[in-house]
């Protein structure tokens, strides 16, 4: 299948492109490089620099069989600070991608929603039906969902929505203003610096390794039972932020203590995925937290610490 990945220079997008190439698919990628990093785009990807909000991207969808739409503004703190740009990228950008797919006759579109849609939920594990968006980021993802459903309803488009929980692994974005805890903790400790924990460290998160997410991505291309569905992608387990710090410190044994700062607005206290819907199709996470952390440490040691980007920070 000819496949196009938006956000191909980002964390999940670049890992997905690697996996699709290994499966033998021709892969094109679209990214404006505002958040992604060109060096992360795998060799073999036909890269188009472009913004998902621009109609100039439409020709890139011609002849494409399947699209993975992953491009987004997704740092919750940044989204809280700029709701206008958040809506522009996540809502307008998604509608523009859907319109490009419609015009090109793309047979399958898989797009990223988010577990942030469950921010106000008190039901754990949280099923796909329990939507309680609170932050600007979550609101943008819920709006994206409604537009996607309208495209399916009025244009008969074949769409699958994926709600990622806390995906981690190689190439996780340490460049964000507030990086994800896995890469932030590993990088700070390897550099001999104190990692930051926002709040008391008791927030609990469902962490899922990127290779396990990619297993379901590939399944979406092959399994018609994914058509029209919405699926949580998490591990079905959660750990506190303090637990993650202790696990990383247990691997690195630096003796460094974390720095605590005031909690961040707009973040849920607990995330825990009900993954029964995806598991019913034969998918399940395979990577343990210990295995995933070890792989993440090895990647950062080998590919990040020596980069010129890090040396300037």
Helices and strands as residue ranges (DSSP letters): E 3-6, H 11-22, E 27-31, G 38-40, E 46-49, G 55-61, E 66-69, H 76-81, H 83-87, I 88-92, H 93-104, E 108-112, G 115-118, H 136-155, E 159-164, E 166-168, H 181-190, E 196-198, E 204-205, E 207-209, H 210-222, G 224-226, E 230-233, E 239-240, H 241-252, E 259-261, H 276-279, H 289-299, I 300-304, H 308-311
